[in-house]
Amino acid sequence: ESDGDSDDDDDQPGQKRARKSGELPDRKEKHKVVEQKRREKTKELLADLQDLLPNTEDAGATNLTMNTVLQCAIDFLTQRQANGDSKDTAADDSNANNGD
């Protein structure tokens, strides 16, 4: 009896593996597409952030890493905060530039 039971146990894991491996390429492909979209969105947002930072205007987008852009943003905002610039002032500056 135990031989019959072990045969059943062997068949089920094999069947499960077959189903999983059949689904795996679709899952991998979907994950790949989602991950590519996520990376592209991150790249766009970093480029937008870099454009807003005065200390990165001269550098090309390919020269700066994500960490560099983020560090520049932190440095810029920290400096503005230390100078007593408020959020309202930053918003006013932004609105004034849009009106020109």
C-alpha positions as a Python dict, from the first residue, in 0.01 Angstrom:
ca = {
    (1, 'E'): (0, 0, 0),
    (2, 'S'): (277, 242, 80),
    (3, 'D'): (416, 199, -275),
    (4, 'G'): (81, 302, -417),
    (5, 'D'): (66, 603, -187),
    (6, 'S'): (414, 717, -280),
    (7, 'D'): (330, 687, -651),
    (8, 'D'): (34, 917, -600),
    (9, 'D'): (255, 1161, -411),
    (10, 'D'): (511, 1152, -694),
    (11, 'D'): (247, 1218, -960),
    (12, 'Q'): (95, 1521, -787),
    (13, 'P'): (416, 1716, -735),
    (14, 'G'): (512, 1640, -1095),
    (15, 'Q'): (177, 1769, -1215),
    (16, 'K'): (209, 2082, -1005),
    (17, 'R'): (554, 2146, -1144),
    (18, 'A'): (424, 2103, -1497),
    (19, 'R'): (149, 2359, -1438),
    (20, 'K'): (381, 2605, -1272),
    (21, 'S'): (640, 2577, -1545),
    (22, 'G'): (365, 2624, -1805),
    (23, 'E'): (260, 2948, -1635),
    (24, 'L'): (613, 3065, -1563),
    (25, 'P'): (700, 3220, -1901),
    (26, 'D'): (381, 3431, -1896),
    (27, 'R'): (450, 3540, -1540),
    (28, 'K'): (810, 3623, -1619),
    (29, 'E'): (711, 3815, -1930),
    (30, 'K'): (445, 4015, -1744),
    (31, 'H'): (692, 4092, -1466),
    (32, 'K'): (950, 4200, -1723),
    (33, 'V'): (704, 4441, -1887),
    (34, 'V'): (591, 4585, -1552),
    (35, 'E'): (951, 4628, -1441),
    (36, 'Q'): (1045, 4804, -1767),
    (37, 'K'): (753, 5046, -1725),
    (38, 'R'): (857, 5112, -1364),
    (39, 'R'): (1216, 5185, -1467),
    (40, 'E'): (1104, 5414, -1749),
    (41, 'K'): (877, 5611, -1514),
    (42, 'T'): (1160, 5641, -1260),
    (43, 'K'): (1390, 5766, -1534),
    (44, 'E'): (1136, 6029, -1644),
    (45, 'L'): (1079, 6149, -1289),
    (46, 'L'): (1452, 6177, -1224),
    (47, 'A'): (1497, 6378, -1543),
    (48, 'D'): (1216, 6611, -1432),
    (49, 'L'): (1372, 6650, -1090),
    (50, 'Q'): (1712, 6716, -1242),
    (51, 'D'): (1561, 6990, -1461),
    (52, 'L'): (1421, 7159, -1150),
    (53, 'L'): (1751, 7164, -964),
    (54, 'P'): (1978, 7460, -1036),
    (55, 'N'): (2297, 7272, -947),
    (56, 'T'): (2235, 7004, -1213),
    (57, 'E'): (2139, 7220, -1509),
    (58, 'D'): (2477, 7200, -1678),
    (59, 'A'): (2522, 6825, -1636),
    (60, 'G'): (2378, 6595, -1899),
    (61, 'A'): (2116, 6344, -1791),
    (62, 'T'): (2351, 6055, -1868),
    (63, 'N'): (2623, 6193, -1640),
    (64, 'L'): (2422, 6184, -1318),
    (65, 'T'): (2310, 5874, -1135),
    (66, 'M'): (1982, 5849, -951),
    (67, 'N'): (2165, 5880, -621),
    (68, 'T'): (2345, 6193, -740),
    (69, 'V'): (2020, 6362, -846),
    (70, 'L'): (1856, 6271, -516),
    (71, 'Q'): (2154, 6399, -320),
    (72, 'C'): (2148, 6726, -515),
    (73, 'A'): (1777, 6762, -437),
    (74, 'I'): (1841, 6702, -67),
    (75, 'D'): (2128, 6951, -67),
    (76, 'F'): (1922, 7213, -249),
    (77, 'L'): (1620, 7178, -21),
    (78, 'T'): (1837, 7173, 291),
    (79, 'Q'): (2011, 7491, 176),
    (80, 'R'): (1678, 7664, 107),
    (81, 'Q'): (1549, 7560, 446),
    (82, 'A'): (1864, 7689, 617),
    (83, 'N'): (1825, 8022, 434),
    (84, 'G'): (1476, 8057, 579),
    (85, 'D'): (1294, 8002, 252),
    (86, 'S'): (948, 7865, 315),
    (87, 'K'): (731, 7637, 108),
    (88, 'D'): (510, 7934, 28),
    (89, 'T'): (807, 8127, -108),
    (90, 'A'): (901, 7837, -332),
    (91, 'A'): (545, 7817, -460),
    (92, 'D'): (540, 8194, -519),
    (93, 'D'): (868, 8172, -714),
    (94, 'S'): (728, 7891, -926),
    (95, 'N'): (409, 8080, -1001),
    (96, 'A'): (603, 8397, -1085),
    (97, 'N'): (818, 8206, -1334),
    (98, 'N'): (511, 8056, -1500),
    (99, 'G'): (361, 8403, -1552),
    (100, 'D'): (661, 8530, -1753),
}
